[in-house]
Amino acid sequence: MATERLYFDDAYLRSFVARVTQRGTYAGQPAVVLDHSAFYPEGGGQPGDRGTLNGVRVVDTQADDAGEVWHMLGEPLEADEVQGAVDWERRFDFMQQHHGQHLLSAAAESYFNARTVAVHLGEEACTVDLEIAGLSMEQITEIEARTNAMIWADVPVQARFVGPQELRTLALRKPPQAYERIRIVSAGDFDHSPCGGTHPRRTGEVGSVVLRRWERYKGGVRVEFVCGGRAVRDYRRKTELLMTLAAELKVGQAELPSAVERLRGAEETQRKRLAQAEERLLDYDARELIAAAEQVRNIPVVVRWLDGRSLDNVRLLARRIAELGGVALLGLREEKAQLVFTRAAGLPFDMGALLRVAASVVGGRGGGKPEAAQGGGPDVARLDEALTLALNELRKGEA
Ligand SMILES: [Zn+2]
């Protein structure tokens, strides 16, 4: 004998007395089946109710294939008769989201011929997947406005079981699984849907709907929405966010876009200035290093290892030394030893060959072209030795 669903007749029933008909576990959790229950078991994209039975926490509600409703408990329950209490705040929130979804689906279908193919009502986000190639901002705004108009029309919502005769006469948004006795939920003349869910008495109780995000999904469009209390909480969060940003930038909320644009412009200018300053500094560094450089065949050869610079910076410095007519044998101590060798165009040195020799000293590899080469190895302690070896190799050609 399946559990009698009290919420079918009265979705507002929050407390009831019932008899335990089965005791056991469901999905590894202690659980009981009742002869009748106001708890809604997960289904139709809506999570199962929570609440208490004799003060013991009901953490989830699920229905099995036989139609029994399993109340999953925080701890085992011994009593044969129980006082049930549904977590009403949470249930009413889901009633708002759930009925809002009915109306949203009806609006999307009647105005844009976009059928709902999937629904998810989550603790945070609710979504409908619409069968339509795309939706513009105008269409989203239109669906939102039409749905709110149905909510504010505040028409009665009726849920009733309908026989096969009448069923065929109703303009159903989605066809039922079978044309037998089936529960139809109607919102005035707006919408008739087969549904076993919990609904408010009037559409007005949904409060309002906001479509807050949408994206292409599986060839259709997934629309994220919030209704009623959630829409208000969402608005509150966003208001606080805007207040924080406006205070941070010292502008009114309406000036936020232009303030952000100004900031981005200022940042871009600063970035360019910084790049120019870095280039001037590099030039200065390069000239200073050349002035103090060793001479090999009257060519200045800068032999240095550097700390605290980025590899990019060392590369640019080496390039600048080459541009100024010199040779750079630079090392960088990071987690491993880095080597960057360059020379001015036309000089008779092969930096690629030189680097291979030096890199082997630090236990690594590297190479490149005659004008520029790069490499490194793990043996940071031998970086100095590697650079000295490279300088000595250069000097070998001296007569
Ligand atoms: Zn429903």
Boltz pocket constraint, residues with backbone or C-beta under 6 A from the ligand:
constraints:
  - pocket:
      binder: B
      contacts: [[A, 98], [A, 102], [A, 185], [A, 194], [A, 195], [A, 196], [A, 197], [A, 198], [A, 199]]
      max_distance: 6.0
